[in-house]
Amino acid sequence: CWIFLVLWHTAPLVLWMMILGELTRRCHWTRSQTLAFGVALWCSLDWLCSYLPIYSGSLAISQSPGNLWLLYSTRWFGPFGISAAIVLVNGGLAYGLRSLLRQRARPTRNDESLTLTAATPTFATPLPWWSLAMGVFLALHGIGWGLAQESTRAEASAPPSPPLTIGVIQGNIPTRIKLTPAGIQQSLKTYRQGYEALANLGVDAVLMPEGALPMVWEGKTRLQSSLYQSIRRLGTPAWVSTFLTTEPPPGEEPNPGLTQSLIAVDSSGATTSRYNKIKLVPLGEYIPFQNLLSKILQRLSLMEGSLTPGGPGQSFNTPWGTAAIAICYEPAFSYIIQNQVKQGAQFILTVSNLDPYDTRLMAYQEALNIMRALENDRWLVAASNTGYSSLISPQGQVKWRSAPHQLVIAPVQLYPRQTQTLYSQTGDGLILCLLWGWGLSVWLLGRLRLISIP
């Protein structure tokens, strides 16, 4: 599996190098043309990879959480805009360094140096390339700074809206026991007690992490469970992550498959809304090319059978407006949350497990959540089985973070919003069109020889 993952994540880089190198040779591109098309090609390949089952996020993740000014630019350009800036800046630095090394390798005799200097184009020196890199760097940070100031002013001048108080339960139940009879009983007890404690505090709703109830919570199993009885008795809505049978399309027979789902349970115990996980974990939740690989590989999950992925266009309704949902590593796929915000989601809920991994993966997940909150201008609440559970503001600030690997029960406050950023309205298509338009413009100017472009 490790070998496969290394090859999977290396393949786009190798493909980018091969395509760009071949196009540069065949089309006789100048450095500027290679740089422009190289940036567009990188982001396009990365965008295509984001629709595959396994994806770790764009280069923009390298700027989260330490460079919020730059990340504010995602409100205009999305994560691939930041990736484009990183590739462009590094490309400018690389061409500048190459020019510098070539300058130092020239002959030093006076007559030769004079002749070479007279015939040397401007961009054969490193200064223009480094100026390009620095200009892009400063411009995007300036845009981000301006957007940050605008967001701060808008936050200060906006009329106060009633907060929504959400109770978060971090169950800290190890995966190695979760699907055993003892683990199931521990889950029911932990989340029932956590729900009752938060309901008694007067929270508006209770959020539970991915796989909080590791069972098919339907029929008699649900009606007879102590958590269901507590919800009926105390009346506080709960957002519960569990497994459900697949909903058949209208007019079709029920499908016996299962989904990893987050459901909204109202004060009467009725399920009022449901989100089915879209991006399933290969080998953990399903077997790719099952007829072939199931004979070779044993699955990494204790569950029997494969889960069924959810479809696009899902909507998770609550009494306080629609919520955008992401389960497990879905925050890496920016379009999943962006599409829901475009449809009117007023806040973001992410639920994950993250056991048995250490705090490095928790920090990575939190960095993804920060990006999703910033680019969509939404409050985000994250509930994780082992941590980090967190509350993140639309400005990308972590307002609360749980201690890792501990049972945590805590109320947090957020404010539903209806604003729409340019990215939440247009998605990734805008930046990709801009990048290819830039590349074609540089190519066309060079072909028509209207401007001398090195």
C-alpha positions, -999 to +999 in steps of 0.1 A: +000+000+000+028+024+008+045+017-025+012+023-043+006+056-025+042+069-033+037+060-070+002+075-070+014+109-056+045+109-078+028+102-111+012+137-116+046+154-110+064+130-135+035+135-160+038+173-157+075+172-163+072+149-194+043+168-210+059+202-204+093+191-216+079+176-247+058+206-256+087+230-250+109+210-274+083+205-301+068+240-300+102+258-294+087+278-265+106+306-249+111+306-212+082+329-206+059+306-227+072+275-208+066+292-175+031+304-184+020+270-198+038+252-170+018+269-143-015+263-162-006+227-168+003+221-132-029+234-118-050+216-145-034+182-136-038+190-099-075+198-105-080+166-124-063+146-095-087+162-070-116+142-087-097+109-081-104+087-050-071+096-033-059+132-031-038+150-005-047+186-013-031+212-035+002+230-029-018+257-011-019+235+020+018+245+025+006+280+034-019+269+061-021+279+088+010+301+089+003+325+060-032+337+064-026+369+043-019+348+013-047+324+020-072+353+019-066+353-018-084+320-020-116+340-016-110+352-052-089+325-068-094+293-047-067+269-036-054+264-072-048+301-074-023+298-045-008+267-062-004+287-093+014+315-074+038+290-058+047+274-091+051+308-108+073+322-080+095+291-079+097+291-117+108+327-117+134+320-091+146+289-110+150+308-143+168+336-124+192+312-109+198+295-142+206+329-158+230+338-130+249+305-134+251+310-171+264+345-166+292+332-143+301+305-169+308+330-197+343+337-210+361+365-191+382+380-219+374+416-226+366+413-263+344+382-258+326+396-228+318+428-247+304+409-277+283+386-255+270+415-234+258+434-265+240+403-278+225+392-245+187+396-242+173+413-211+159+381-195+193+364-198+201+382-165+185+370-133+171+404-122+139+404-144+130+368-134+135+375-097+116+408-100+087+388-115+088+363-086+089+390-060+062+410-078+038+381-077+047+373-041+040+409-030+009+414-051-009+383-037+001+391-002-011+427-007-045+414-021-047+391+009-040+419+033-066+441+017-092+413+019-083+407+055-089+444+063-122+444+044-133+412+063-124+428+096-143+460+089-173+441+076-173+419+107-172+450+130-199+469+111-223+440+107-254+439+130-250+413+156-268+381+148-279+355+173-251+328+178-256+291+173-242+271+202-231+236+191-220+209+216-190+189+203-182+154+216-147+139+210-153+103+220-117+091+219-127+055+212-099+035+194-107+021+160-092-012+170-121-018+193-148+003+178-164-024+157-163-051+185-193-056+208-175-040+236-165-010+214-201-005+203-214-005+239-186+020+248-196+042+219-233+042+229-225+050+265-199+077+257-220+096+232-252+092+253-235+107+283-219+134+263-252+143+246-270+145+280-243+167+295-244+191+266-282+191+264-283+201+300-260+230+293-286+243+269-267+240+235-288+243+203-274+210+188-249+183+194-223+172+169-206+138+169-175+127+150-172+103+121-184+068+129-196+078+164-221+050+163-204+021+145-235+003+135-265+005+112-285+028+134-319+020+119-351+002+129-352-015+163-315-008+168-322+030+168-355+029+186-341+008+214-308+026+219-302+047+249-290+077+228-323+078+209-343+077+241-322+106+255-328+127+224-366+120+227-365+129+264-342+160+263-353+174+229-319+188+218-313+181+181-283+159+174-261+154+143-250+118+145-224+100+123-234+064+117-240+038+090-273+036+070-287+015+043-285+031+008-314+053-002-328+039-035-336+064-063-373+072-068-391+042-083-363+017-078-360-012-054-340-007-022-303-014-024-288-034+004-256-013+004-244+009+033-233+045+035-212+064+059-236+092+069-242+122+090-278+125+100-298+153+116-321+140+144-347+165+156-362+168+191-388+141+184-361+116+173-370+118+136-343+119+110-348+152+091-317+153+069-288+131+058-254+135+041-237+105+027-199+105+025-188+110-011-150+102-010-146+067+005-113+054+017-099+028-008-092-006+008-107+007+041-143+013+030-143-003-005-120-023-028-112-006-061-116-030-090-131-054-066-133-084-088-096-083-094-081-070-062-103-087-036-086-119-045-052-104-037-056-079-009-073-082+024-092-051+034-079-028+060-113-024+077-132-047+100-165-039+083-180-066+061-187-055+025-180-022+007-197+011+014-216+030-012-205+066-019-229+095-017-238+115-048-233+152-057-259+179-049-266+168-014-281+193+011-280+190+049-308+210+064-310+223+100-334+246+119-307+273+115-302+270+078-283+246+055-249+233+066-220+222+044-207+188+054-174+170+049-166+136+064-131+121+070-106+135+045-132+153+023-119+187+033-090+180+010-115+181-019-123+219-018-151+216-044-172+194-021-177+222+005-176+250-022-206+234-040-226+232-008-219+269+001-228+279-034-262+262-028-267+283+003-249+265+032-245+290+061-219+272+081-196+242+078-195+210+098-166+185+094-165+151+112-135+128+112-119+099+130-081+103+127-074+074+150-047+059+153-027+088+139-007+113+159-009+151+161+008+156+127-023+143+109-045+163+132-026+195+123-029+186+086-067+181+089-070+214+108-050+232+081-074+219+055-104+231+076-088+266+079-086+269+041-122+258+036-134+283+062-114+311+047-121+306+011-159+303+017-162+329+044-179+305+068-176+295+104-165+258+107-169+233+135-148+202+134-156+171+155-129+144+156-129+111+174-094+117+188-087+153+180-082+180+170-118+191+174-120+228+167-139+260+160-125+281+131-137+316+122-143+329+087-109+347+091-091+314+095-085+318+132-087+287+155-110+300+182-110+267+201-091+234+198-095+203+219-067+184+236-057+153+215-064+117+225-088+126+253-125+125+259-137+161+253-172+175+257-174+212+249-199+239+236-188+263+209-205+293+193-207+302+156-227+326+135-244+314+103-236+336+073-251+341+039-223+360+021-208+345-011-171+349-020-160+350-057-146+315-052-177+300-036-197+314-066-174+304-095-154+274-081-121+263-097-131+271-133-123+308-131-086+304-121-081+276-147-095+298-175-074+328-164-042+306-163-048+291-198-058+326-211-025+340-198-006+311-214-023+316-248-017+354-246+020+349-240+022+324-269+002+345-293+023+377-286+054+356-292+041+342-325+030+375-338+063+391-327+044+420-313+064+420-282+099+405-277+091+378-250+122+358-240 
